[in-house]
Amino acid sequence: MSADLDVAVVGAGIAGLAAAHRLRAQGRSVHVFEAADHIGGRMTSLRRDGYLMDTGAEMIGSSGYPATWRLIRDLGLSDEEIPLIGAGLAVWREGRAHQHVGDPRGLLVGAGLSAGARLELAKLLGGTAIRRRAYDPDSPESTPQGSRTVAEVVHGDLHDYLFQPLTGGFYGWDTERASAGPLLSHMLAVGATKTFRTYRDGMDTVARALAAQGEVSTGVPIREVVTTGSGARLVVDHTPLTARTVVLAVPAPVAACLHPAAPEFVHRCEFRPMLKVICQLDRPLDGFGPAFGLAVPAVENPVLAGIVCDERKHVGRVPDGLGLATLVAGQEVVTDLLDESDDEISRTLIAHAEQYLPGLAHALRGTVVVRFRHGLPMPTAWALAARAEFVKRAPSAVEYAGDWYTLRPCSEAAIRSAELVAARLSTSEIPAGARG
Ligand SMILES: Cc1cc2nc3c(=O)[nH]c(=O)nc-3n(C[C@H](O)[C@H](O)[C@H](O)COP(=O)(O)OP(=O)(O)OC[C@H]3O[C@@H](n4cnc5c(N)ncnc54)[C@H](O)[C@@H]3O)c2cc1C
């Protein structure tokens, strides 16, 4: 009996949409199912009162994002549509902001670090760069750092005022448990923070272009996926459908729930929650100098991990003369705050942000609270240990895509996973006997 569908992709985030694009290019017929009422997943943008608000991801790298740039070129987007942010990042230390974080100039001017910490950083980055080929973002399990955690690799000042604020604030990681190897591979690939770019028309630009290419059903949650003798069966809302191939392009913990027979690696991938409050302001605010973003170390403030002044990313993001600030919750409080009301979350983060962005409460016109129970993947030693087996497995009727595929906390990993899954399916006939 022939299957109802050729390929069913579960999840219309950037990984699922990019996988659909790659598989269609191979001649497959693809239908994407999305549980939410909109596409984009963690790369969604909201447009309200003239403000353009990125609810999840905020930027991409000029370098270190090769799969993303291949897709951008495929879609015919121009560089003007992905402008350079230009401004840098700052870190808060003892009452003031220090500029040039994550930038070579920071090594000279300090960027909030002591001379000893800067020397330690220069040695670490130099040593990593010399062994660049061993730090391949596609193979996070094979770096020279093995299973050492971030907190085991960097200490004191360097940990407290650079690695913890960057990984805690931007990825939600716990440095005592996150592996250092994948982080160093990512840092080496991406380079200086001043080279970051953003999509002029919102971080959902690529997702919108991809969704327009083929069949995407929104508001349709998939409840279960099982392999059969000739493919897979999925329960679409409450109706069973069969497909030759299913690509589960959802966060790993969701994939493991939908398909309990998933490989061990899928079960071991851990995600960290993230919580943001986006503040629409009646004027731009100034509190941390020319940087567009401020990282707040947990040793300075465990409640607020960072602030982004979105109107500094490029012109046109907010109506003339107005401002937009995004507040990110600290990892120590995020799990407790997730279940609080929007009002309580906004009140808490705004009260803590006032010292870095004076006048915030006064300038407020509205807030948007964004909760991600599965915010970003965190590479633990336990997950890394199962990855080689995952990569070696034979192609199956149930395949996977998502940023967690290479345990890299960024949209590049999601888009790269789409290329990897398409390559797996192009070189294989879907096996007659179902595997997990
Ligand atoms: C706060 C935050 C900031 C970030 N900042 C950056 C950044 O600046 N730069 C960067 O490169 N990356 C950033 N990222 C990471 C980036 O957003 C993700 O890596 C990327 O969007 C992941 O895409 P994905 O398709 O793998 O997953 P998702 O975007 O999570 O897509 C999965 C989709 O599956 C859907 N789904 C779930 N369950 C089901 C079901 N049962 N049936 C059907 N559909 C289902 C979901 O609704 C979702 O749309 C950030 C992430 C967060 C949370």
The ligand as an SDF file (V2000), in Angstrom:
LIG
                    3D

 53 58  0  0  0  0  0  0  0  0999 V2000
   15.9660   33.5790   23.3650 C   0  0  0  0  0  0  0  0  0  0  0  0
   16.7330   32.9910   22.2180 C   0  0  0  0  0  0  0  0  0  0  0  0
   17.6990   33.7540   21.5820 C   0  0  0  0  0  0  0  0  0  0  0  0
   18.4270   33.2150   20.5190 C   0  0  0  0  0  0  0  0  0  0  0  0
   19.3360   33.9930   19.8780 N   0  0  0  0  0  0  0  0  0  0  0  0
   19.9600   33.5260   18.7690 C   0  0  0  0  0  0  0  0  0  0  0  0
   20.7690   34.3770   17.9820 C   0  0  0  0  0  0  0  0  0  0  0  0
   20.9120   35.5770   18.2610 O   0  0  0  0  0  0  0  0  0  0  0  0
   21.3800   33.8490   16.8930 N   0  0  0  0  0  0  0  0  0  0  0  0
   21.1920   32.5480   16.5080 C   0  0  0  0  0  0  0  0  0  0  0  0
   21.7560   32.1260   15.4820 O   0  0  0  0  0  0  0  0  0  0  0  0
   20.4040   31.7250   17.2150 N   0  0  0  0  0  0  0  0  0  0  0  0
   19.7690   32.1900   18.3270 C   0  0  0  0  0  0  0  0  0  0  0  0
   18.9080   31.4050   19.0200 N   0  0  0  0  0  0  0  0  0  0  0  0
   18.7570   30.0000   18.5820 C   0  0  0  0  0  0  0  0  0  0  0  0
   17.8120   29.8600   17.4060 C   0  0  0  0  0  0  0  0  0  0  0  0
   16.6430   30.5690   17.6280 O   0  0  0  0  0  0  0  0  0  0  0  0
   17.5140   28.3670   17.2490 C   0  0  0  0  0  0  0  0  0  0  0  0
   18.7270   27.6540   17.1830 O   0  0  0  0  0  0  0  0  0  0  0  0
   16.7070   28.0290   16.0110 C   0  0  0  0  0  0  0  0  0  0  0  0
   15.6720   28.9440   15.8100 O   0  0  0  0  0  0  0  0  0  0  0  0
   16.1820   26.6000   16.1920 C   0  0  0  0  0  0  0  0  0  0  0  0
   15.3920   26.2390   15.1010 O   0  0  0  0  0  0  0  0  0  0  0  0
   14.7190   24.7900   15.0380 P   0  0  0  0  0  0  0  0  0  0  0  0
   13.9470   24.7430   13.7930 O   0  0  0  0  0  0  0  0  0  0  0  0
   15.7530   23.7750   15.3240 O   0  0  0  0  0  0  0  0  0  0  0  0
   13.7300   24.7290   16.3070 O   0  0  0  0  0  0  0  0  0  0  0  0
   12.4060   25.5620   16.6110 P   0  0  0  0  0  0  0  0  0  0  0  0
   12.5470   26.9560   16.1350 O   0  0  0  0  0  0  0  0  0  0  0  0
   12.1200   25.3280   18.0510 O   0  0  0  0  0  0  0  0  0  0  0  0
   11.3030   24.8650   15.7150 O   0  0  0  0  0  0  0  0  0  0  0  0
   10.5700   23.7390   16.1340 C   0  0  0  0  0  0  0  0  0  0  0  0
    9.1260   23.9230   15.6860 C   0  0  0  0  0  0  0  0  0  0  0  0
    8.4110   22.7240   15.9770 O   0  0  0  0  0  0  0  0  0  0  0  0
    7.1270   23.0600   16.4230 C   0  0  0  0  0  0  0  0  0  0  0  0
    6.5930   21.9200   17.1670 N   0  0  0  0  0  0  0  0  0  0  0  0
    6.9080   21.5120   18.4330 C   0  0  0  0  0  0  0  0  0  0  0  0
    6.1930   20.4120   18.7660 N   0  0  0  0  0  0  0  0  0  0  0  0
    5.4350   20.1000   17.6700 C   0  0  0  0  0  0  0  0  0  0  0  0
    4.4910   19.0580   17.3950 C   0  0  0  0  0  0  0  0  0  0  0  0
    4.1870   18.1260   18.3070 N   0  0  0  0  0  0  0  0  0  0  0  0
    3.9010   19.0390   16.1770 N   0  0  0  0  0  0  0  0  0  0  0  0
    4.1940   19.9870   15.2370 C   0  0  0  0  0  0  0  0  0  0  0  0
    5.0610   21.0020   15.4740 N   0  0  0  0  0  0  0  0  0  0  0  0
    5.6890   21.0510   16.6590 C   0  0  0  0  0  0  0  0  0  0  0  0
    7.3750   24.3000   17.2730 C   0  0  0  0  0  0  0  0  0  0  0  0
    6.1760   25.0470   17.4660 O   0  0  0  0  0  0  0  0  0  0  0  0
    8.4130   25.0480   16.4370 C   0  0  0  0  0  0  0  0  0  0  0  0
    7.8230   25.9180   15.5080 O   0  0  0  0  0  0  0  0  0  0  0  0
   18.1790   31.8880   20.0920 C   0  0  0  0  0  0  0  0  0  0  0  0
   17.1940   31.1350   20.7260 C   0  0  0  0  0  0  0  0  0  0  0  0
   16.4850   31.6730   21.7870 C   0  0  0  0  0  0  0  0  0  0  0  0
   15.4260   30.8520   22.4560 C   0  0  0  0  0  0  0  0  0  0  0  0
  1  2  1  0
  2  3  1  0
  2 52  2  0
  3  4  2  0
  4  5  1  0
  4 50  1  0
  5  6  2  0
  6  7  1  0
  6 13  1  0
  7  8  2  0
  7  9  1  0
  9 10  1  0
 10 11  2  0
 10 12  1  0
 12 13  2  0
 13 14  1  0
 14 15  1  0
 14 50  1  0
 15 16  1  0
 16 17  1  0
 16 18  1  0
 18 19  1  0
 18 20  1  0
 20 21  1  0
 20 22  1  0
 22 23  1  0
 23 24  1  0
 24 25  2  0
 24 26  1  0
 24 27  1  0
 27 28  1  0
 28 29  2  0
 28 30  1  0
 28 31  1  0
 31 32  1  0
 32 33  1  0
 33 34  1  0
 33 48  1  0
 34 35  1  0
 35 36  1  0
 35 46  1  0
 36 37  1  0
 36 45  1  0
 37 38  2  0
 38 39  1  0
 39 40  1  0
 39 45  2  0
 40 41  1  0
 40 42  2  0
 42 43  1  0
 43 44  2  0
 44 45  1  0
 46 47  1  0
 46 48  1  0
 48 49  1  0
 50 51  2  0
 51 52  1  0
 52 53  1  0
M  END
$$$$
